[in-house]
């Protein structure tokens, strides 16, 4: 068995490599630049490839680096905070200084599937406005979103085409979004989502399922699939108040009462 001294030396070598890579990506390299090869790092530090890979993998898991199969390891774009609040994608990107854009994938009135009808409190088969969009930040795909709104709430909602902001459109039709319930979960992307989000062989996505309420009740049900390598969840914490527990929920649900 390795001695405590051997373990300490191995840990020191790993941290030395890791610190070097952090400094390199922070001060010298830009987003998309390749880091030195494993062979070059092994020769530079006189350590095993296992130690090099351990250091690289730790920075990949933190989002500082990304591995692209068949090409190498590159400096990753910084992760964006996923704020748990009732805001739109466009508002989130504006806060981060990025330009949001949208590609509409599907739009129109459809019969509400059973799950959608249950969440919105309407009869299955009732007409709902349906909008599915690919969302971009500075031209790069970041999310795929899908939303359903009861037609009876705003029959003319899509008369001039899909609105740029569903929340703003609801406000104009007298249904100001006041609060919402959102569930977040990590998941594997479908083949279509992997293609739309330009993920290649990269890992998981962050799924957000939201029900939005106005004073009159539930006005929108939406699902979003975000690139897991570009987001991290940011949650403001406060002393506990009366807990909000959605009926039948098995996952943690966050509730926001902020206007968007």
Helices and strands as residue ranges (DSSP letters): H 4-27, H 38-45, H 49-61, E 65-68, E 72-75, E 80-83, H 89-95, E 100-111, H 114-120, E 127-137, E 140-150, G 151-153, H 166-172, E 179-188, H 191-196, E 204-214, E 217-227, E 231-234, E 253-256
